[in-house]
Amino acid sequence: MDLFSQTRRSERKTGILPSQEIRELIGNGKIRCSAEIPDDQIQPASIDLRLGNVAYRVQASFLPGRSATLRNKIAELRIAEYDLSRPTLLETNAVYVAPLLESLALPRDIGGKANPKSTTGRLDIFTRLITDGGLEFERVLKGYAGDLYVEIVPRTFPIVVTAGTKLNQLRFIRGNPLSTDGILEQLAERERLVYYENGEGPAEAVIERGLKKAVSSQGRDQQAIIDRGLRTTTDLEGSEGSSIVAYKAKRYCPPIDLSKVGIYDPADFWVPIHSPKSKRVVLDPGDFYLMASKERFSVPPSYAAEMEPFDQSIGDFSVHYAGFFDPGFGYGAAGEIKGTKAVLEIRAHEVPLLLEDKQIIGRLIYHRMANAPEKLYGQAIGSSYQQQGLALSKQFKPVESARSAVPKS
């Protein structure tokens, strides 16, 4: 091994791999594909994964475990096979499994974690990565060598996909980097991580309960509330620009072609909910909602973040299963973006659920990057949601179209 190679190896830090190291994995055959992997498929801290040329409708969701290969499980449970070389309709609440174009031959110290893309989550498309021999969805074991598959369940809207459609993304992680509140507190002392509308601080109820810890970013009076990550609360107050605080998905809608951008009228698919005087909303069981966080978050270039439910015991509902936040989200290249709201995908399950303004609903976990990425989240790389408020997915026309669909309550 020459001196240059030894130096390069010594620089291999633990953490989430940045765009330039993902590109290197492609170059040395650790990420494989028979087709070219274009640069716009590589995100600051992840790679978008593409559907292959076939999809299978299966009887039920499954994990292969150690005793069966994915191909054998698919053959056992297959109901129908679809050719994705042409636009193909996937129906709601049916389970599909599709091989992905990309496969892996990872080094022994690198594993991965997958997540739906933001657009996928905002359309209520439930996706999970599956690997051969895997015991968990969304996880790629260190040193994994093999094909990748994705489970797809359109929950609310029928969708149209083709080979090459990107529904999920994969982060690569070297080693076992720590993500603790202590590390996050140190980051919050150096960087502004949270902004609030109108100069307002964190929810009073959060502080009163002593559930903290509150860290003042760079001596400013707005604080980051840290407890197993950054506290995330609901916004049912709205803003001067819009009184809409949520969108409720309609049922029995026409299909959405995922290749289309800015085509669909929101009023045909969504019911806007305006800020109620009580600042509380009851979610109907089984329905899908988009809401925004009260906080505007900022992710510095040397970190990536992930949204997780705050506490599964606070109610029978799921929140934000498209949870990756890239380096530069709400930050920009040098802190010029003063935070961006998180859009929360929420579904109540068995019973109606009351949500109130400033209710704690999630936590944003920050993870160290192995190195700062060469590209950052933002308009320069075509990111769709850098300065979003409560934003629908990119397939829809601007939200003003929906704003007149339902009068203010």
FENLINFEN-V937314 format. One record per run of one state. SS is the DSSP state (A for helix, B for strand, O for the rest). FROM is the first residue (numbers start at 0). TO is the last residue. If there is no record, write none. Layout:
ss:from:to
SS:FROM:TO
SS:FROM:TO
This chain:
ss:from:to
O:0:1
A:2:9
O:10:13
B:14:15
O:16:17
A:18:26
O:27:29
B:30:31
O:32:37
A:38:40
B:41:41
O:42:45
B:46:50
O:51:52
B:53:57
O:58:68
A:69:76
B:77:82
O:83:86
B:87:89
O:90:90
B:91:91
O:92:93
B:94:104
O:105:108
B:109:115
O:116:116
A:117:121
O:122:123
B:124:130
O:131:137
B:138:139
O:140:143
B:144:153
O:154:157
B:158:160
O:161:164
B:165:173
O:174:179
A:180:189
O:190:192
B:193:194
O:195:195
A:196:198
O:199:202
A:203:207
O:208:212
B:213:215
A:216:218
O:219:221
B:222:225
O:226:228
B:229:233
O:234:242
B:243:248
O:249:254
B:255:256
O:257:262
B:263:263
O:264:264
A:265:267
O:268:268
B:269:273
O:274:278
B:279:282
O:283:286
B:287:296
O:297:301
B:302:308
O:309:310
A:311:313
O:314:315
B:316:318
O:319:322
B:323:324
O:325:338
B:339:347
O:348:351
B:352:355
O:356:358
B:359:368
O:369:377
A:378:380
O:381:394
B:395:395
O:396:398
A:399:402
O:403:408
